[in-house]
Amino acid sequence: MGKSLDEQETTIGWMRDDAYASIYTSDTTMMTRFDKFVKDGDWDLVDTQVGANGWVISKRYKAPKQLLFGRGKQMKLTEEQKEARRINLASNRADNYQ
C-alpha cells in the first residue's frame, strides 16, 4: 500500500478548450480501473510516482474528454440493428404515453 485509505484521492481536471482531461489518482482501486483503460488504448499513462519502499504512490493519466462524459467510442451498427433500436424506442415512447 502506498497510502492509507483516508489519504487516497482522485482528481479530474481539464481546460475548456482542450480535448483531453488530466486525471491524478492515489487511489489503488482507481489505478487498477484506469490501467485497464490504458491497456485498451483509450487512455495514456503520463506519470507514475513510486515511494522509497517501492510501492506506487500515485499515477497521472491523460484521457479524451468525450470518454469522461459518456460519449465514448462510436458503435458501428448494421441497418438491422438501427431499425431494431428505432422500433424499441418507438415502443417505449408509446408505452410511456398510455
C-alpha positions in Angstrom: 0.0 0.0 0.0 1.3 3.4 -0.9 -1.1 5.5 1.1 -3.8 4.8 3.7 -7.4 4.7 2.6 -8.2 8.2 4.0 -5.3 9.7 2.0 -6.3 8.2 -1.3 -7.9 10.6 -3.8 -8.8 11.0 -7.5 -8.8 14.4 -9.2 -10.0 15.0 -12.8 -9.3 18.4 -14.4 -9.5 19.9 -17.9 -9.3 23.2 -19.7 -12.5 24.1 -21.6 -10.8 24.3 -25.0 -8.7 21.1 -24.5 -9.7 17.8 -26.0 -8.1 15.8 -23.1 -8.6 15.6 -19.4 -5.8 15.1 -16.8 -6.5 12.5 -14.2 -4.5 12.2 -11.0 -5.1 9.3 -8.5 -3.5 7.9 -5.4 -6.5 5.5 -5.0 -5.2 2.0 -5.8 -8.7 0.8 -6.8 -9.0 3.6 -9.4 -5.5 2.9 -10.6 -6.5 -0.7 -11.4 -9.5 0.5 -13.3 -7.6 3.3 -15.2 -4.8 0.9 -16.1 -7.4 -1.2 -17.9 -8.3 1.9 -20.0 -4.6 2.4 -20.8 -4.2 -1.3 -21.8 -7.3 -0.9 -24.1 -5.5 2.1 -25.7 -8.2 4.6 -24.7 -6.1 6.5 -22.1 -2.4 7.3 -21.8 -0.3 6.8 -18.6 1.6 10.1 -18.1 3.5 9.6 -14.9 3.9 7.1 -12.0 5.2 8.1 -8.6 6.9 5.4 -6.6 7.8 5.7 -2.9 11.0 4.8 -1.2 9.6 1.4 -0.3 8.9 0.7 -4.0 5.2 0.9 -3.7 3.3 3.0 -6.3 2.0 6.2 -4.6 0.1 7.8 -7.5 -0.4 7.9 -11.2 -1.3 10.6 -13.8 -3.3 9.8 -16.9 -4.5 11.6 -20.0 -7.9 10.8 -21.4 -10.1 12.2 -24.2 -12.8 14.3 -22.5 -15.6 12.7 -24.6 -14.9 9.4 -22.8 -15.4 11.0 -19.4 -18.8 12.4 -20.5 -20.2 9.1 -21.6 -19.7 9.9 -25.2 -17.1 7.2 -25.7 -16.4 5.1 -28.7 -19.0 5.2 -31.5 -20.7 1.9 -32.1 -20.9 0.6 -35.6 -24.4 -0.7 -36.1 -25.8 -2.5 -39.0 -29.0 -1.3 -40.6 -30.9 -4.1 -39.0 -29.6 -3.1 -35.5 -30.6 0.5 -36.2 -34.1 -0.5 -37.2 -34.5 -2.7 -34.2 -33.5 0.2 -31.9 -35.9 2.5 -33.7 -38.7 0.1 -33.1 -37.7 -0.4 -29.5 -37.6 3.4 -28.9 -41.0 3.9 -30.6 -42.5 1.1 -28.5 -41.0 2.6 -25.3 -42.4 6.1 -26.1 -45.9 4.6 -26.8 -45.8 2.8 -23.5 -44.9 5.9 -21.6 -47.8 8.0 -23.1 -50.6 5.4 -22.4 
